[in-house]
């Protein structure tokens, strides 16, 4: 029996290239699934709308049963409220995403999930197979498409994410603690309204164990502000 190919769409350059290339190659697609964490860049949501409009494919939009802010801040636990910020060893957000996508896919058996890992991140393929033990396919790796190739491919077809990839090399949830410190600096400077949202969430966390490297978002805000002041006076002295 032929398997239903379900495309996992994050909205980033790789998964976008995956979808467009599959369409160009005439591959059968059962459905395209996007999981809206509630923590997406607004530009990414606009991109999803544009992709749906141009391809003519109705994108299945999944959401957590309870908001991520509830899981992080409000959920009653034994000794506290909420799971706090995700971390490398406590990626409850990823678990919720996988569970939602798998629940959807299991309604359409037999299925295979198509994931947009690029050829230059092939090591993620084996890790994903071991971790999830599901029917998975990685077409960009099959076709030897790198991250840079995927981005250029999308740009040539008129997808620009309102400049997100002019700022970042990779785009995920705006408040992901696993992103690089340099990207957090960029977020604070270029997307102040999203940074303020992070500060607001940070202030509501019970027994805040830190956002990154045992530092809270408020700690990082003070650090970045101090760096800005030092840079300002450095420029004045030159």
N, C-alpha and C positions, 0 to 999 in steps of 0.2 A: 504494500500500500504506500502511495506517495505521501511524503511528510509535508505538512503545512509549514511553509517558511514564514516565521514571524520575525520582523526586523525590529531590533531594540534600538530606539532612536533617543539619544541624549540631546540631540540638537546641535552638538559640536561639529567641528569640521570633518572628523573621521566618520561618524555615523551618518552625517549628511551625504558625504561622498559615497558611502556604502549604499544608501538608498538610491541615489541617482544612478550609480553605476549598474546596480541590479536592474533598474528600469531600462537603461540603455541596452543592456545585454539581453533583455527580454526574459529575465528570470521570473518564474512565478512567485508572487508574493501574496500570502494569505492576508496579512495585516501588518500595520506599522504601529508600534506601541511606544508612547512617551509617558514617562512617570514624572509628574509635576510635584516636586518636593515642597513647593511653597517658598523655596529659597533660591529660585532661579533669577538670573539677571533679567530685568524687563526686556532688554534687547534680545535675549534668547527666546522669550515667549513670542516676541514679534517675528522672529525668524521661523519659529514653528508654524505660525499662521501663514507666513509667506510660502513656506515649503508646501503646506497643504493646498494653498491656492494654486500654485504653479504646477504641481504634480497631479492635482485632481484626486488625490488619495485622501480619504477621510482618516485622519490619524486618531487612533484610540488613545485617549488621555486618561491615565490612571492617577489617582490621588491616594494618599494614606487615609486609612479609615478614621484616624485621629491625627490632627496636625502635628508636624514635627515639633512645633513649639510646645505643644502639650506634652509630648514624650520627653522633651528636654527640660522643661521647667515645672510642669504641674503634676505629672503622674505620681500617685502615692506609692512610696516604697517603704521598706521596713524602717529605715533610719533617716529618711530625707524625702524631698519631693523632686522628682525628675531625674533623668539619667545624666544631666549636664551635657556639656559639649561632647560631640563624638571624638574619639581618639583612635590611634592605631589598634589598640586592643579592645576598644568598645565602640565598634562601628554599627551601632544600632540602626542608624539611618540607612546604611547599605542593606541590612537585613530586611527592613521594611520594604525597600524597593524591590529586592529579589523576590520576596514573598508575594508581592502584588502582581508582578509580571508572571511568575510561575502559576499563580492562581488563575490568571487570565488564560495563559497558554494551555493549561490542563483542561480547559473547556473545549479545546480544538485539537484533540489528539487524532492521529499522531502528529507531533510537531517538532520542528527544529528551530532553535533561536539563532538568528544571524546577528553577530556582534561586530562592531566596527573597530577592532584592534588593528593597528597599522603594522606593516611589515617590519618596521624598526622597533617595535615593542612586542615582538613575537614571544618573549619570555612570559608575558601575561597569559598567553594562550594555555600553556600547560598548567599554570597555577589555577586558572579559572576552571579548567576541566576537573582537576583534583578537588577543588573547593565545592563545586556545585554538582558535579556528577549528573549533568543533564545532557540532552541532545543539543550540542552547540556547533556552530559553524562560524568560521572567521574568513569571509571572502577577501578582505583587503590583504590578508597574509597570503592567501592562495594566489592572488593576482600581483603580489609584490608591490603593493602601493604603500609608500612611506607617508608619514605625517605631513611633510612638506608638499608632497605630491597631491595629497588629499585636499590640502588648503588651496593650492593653486587651481586644482580642478574645480573646486566650488566657486572660487572667485571668477574664473573664466565664464561661469554660468550665471553670474550676477548675484551671488550670495556674499554679503559683506558683514552681516551681524552688527550693523550700525557702528563698526569700528572696534568691536571687542577684541578681535585678533590683531589689531594694531597696538593694543595695550598688553595683551596676554598671549603667551605661547599656547597655553591650554586654558580651557574655560570649564569650570564646574560650578557647584553652588557658590554663591558669592561669599558665604560665611564659613566655608570649609576650613577647619583647623589644620588640615593636612597640606594646604597650599604653602608655597614658599614665602618666606618673610618679605622678599622683594615684591611679591604680588599683593601682600597685605598693605604695604606702603602705597602701592599704586591705587588700591581700592580706597584707602583713606583720602588720597589726594584727588582722584578723578571721579569717585562716586561717593561723595560725602553723605548723601542721604541713606545709602546702604550701610555705610560705616556707622552712622548714627543709630540705625536699626540694630546693628550688632551690639552697640553700647547699651541700648535699651534692654535687649535680651540678656546681656551679661549681668546687668544689675538686678535682674529678676531671678537668677539662678540660686537655688538654695545650697549652701555650703560649697560655694564655687571652687572647684578644684583646679581651675585654670583652663585657658583656651589653647595655648600653644607653649610648649616648653615650661609648663607650670606657671605661666603668666596669664593673667586675665586680659580681656580686651581693653579694659581700662589701663592696665599696666602698659600695654603696647601703645595705647593712645598717648600716654605721657612720654614714653620713649620716643615715638615718632615726632611729637611736638618739640621735644628737646633737640632732636637731630635737625629739625627744621630751623630752630633758633640758631644752632651752631653754624649751620650752612649759611644763614642770613648774615651773621656777623663775619664769617669767613669771607664772603663776597664783598662786604663793605670794606674789609681790611686790604683788599687787593688793589 
